């Protein structure tokens, strides 16, 4: 088997003679396609100090499932958080916030490999009609949809999105579906063109204090600074960026203008599948390239170029 | 007439020969008692660059009211925000967020004077039974109550308050009334003793990630840092501090733990009067001292001492 390994010296391609086996409680999955996201690039820079196999956006097929042999051959995507099942968060159904949680490709070996293991309950069947190239977007689409779980956005809302990279593009599409008045602050011409082709407005960086909701998907501290400038009094800033290090907030403005800042992370994969079964979210335009796992290092180099959207890894080859 | 004047050289006591007159649209109020709060101390340090008469917590009596002469002699407290009445915020009843607003004692001449002027609609009658010493607490009690407008807190909530100064003590009492499980992080022995006498628990600075709601009333950037440590995943931090300068936020924790940060400022004076008509909020224990306006400079010195609660100015003398 082959896999990408993040060690003290950075990312490298490794080979092992034997394929792994499914455990008592885990299901063995052959990975078909996996996606490289901003968090993977941050992991390689040292974010979280993770050592292991990265990768948490994937579609695969079940190879071995002791609890339910009927599932063998099933095409699946995966919920990436594994909770302890015992704590208060897990009992409330919030395993994404279990203090003991394991997270695929972030705290435990992930999807940039021929094989991965996950508990059966984390593996969600993919409809037959949905291609691998579409199903591999379930995880980031879930993250984009999750914004709507925590913030009310409707046709009356004036919304600005800062950052139109790989996650930002999906967020833009999800926000656009709500019917809100949306504009996007984008940096690269590839981002602007794709948004324009979907009828999404670009601009409005100068309308200070005008927006009910500002979504920061820049991955930079400067995103929060701009968000604070664009949000209206009593408005909401949603932070979707993950990056290493602190950011400065003007607390006095936060209090005087009674602004709300909301952190937002993983969403429901089942919800994402439902939305992706429809045709309203365009994923195909986001696929920049597909590299075989064997060329994983080159794939990471490509993914780290400015303005590049989704780089996929074909993990069967 | 006498008043405290904040100029380039700091705070000074001034005298003028004539009393002011009420304008066409404003009512002339003789100030009886006024309170010094943390914002006043920050103003004197240069926060907002205000030059004029500070003071926004007061109780007074109407001297002259052209629109409604029947109100002459009425004892009143005042809503401190004056909106333009035309903009979107004002039309929504949010004059506290009018971009053109004037704020008593913060952007326009305030209460540390024998006289002040406010529009009739900003002046709210004080019930006969309520003493001046109690009515003067309406503004900070409104600010404390306003937390409950924006964050759901009930008997099921685990809440910690950081900071137990003059505003913090009122917030502690308001939170205690909700029946929530409350503890307070307090620094000075006077603060701890007063809380203990009201049956409010002090401590819990070490219970990281344990609280549904954390209220920061410290007035220091370190308050937000501790708040981030104490809040649970998907919990809420309410920032009640106003101070000059930026604070650092760990954006990665904000996103991963999906924390919500809410800025909170002024509340409803009418609501505060209703609550102060009851006996559940103890204001008398918070009165440190009453200085005549003539000794306003000494009053400010007293108010800036650590562990000192409310210093009042008797503005009639």
Interface residues (C-beta under 8 A of the other chain):
Chain A: X47 X89 X94 X97 X99 X150 X209 X221 X224 X233 X234 X239 X240 X241 X242 X243 X244 X245 X246 X247 X248 X249 X250 X251 X252 X253 X254 X255 X256 X257 X258 X259 X260 X261 X262 X263 X264 X265
Chain B: X47 X89 X94 X97 X99 X150 X209 X221 X224 X233 X234 X239 X240 X241 X242 X243 X244 X245 X246 X247 X248 X249 X250 X251 X252 X253 X254 X255 X256 X257 X258 X259 X260 X261 X262 X263 X264 X265
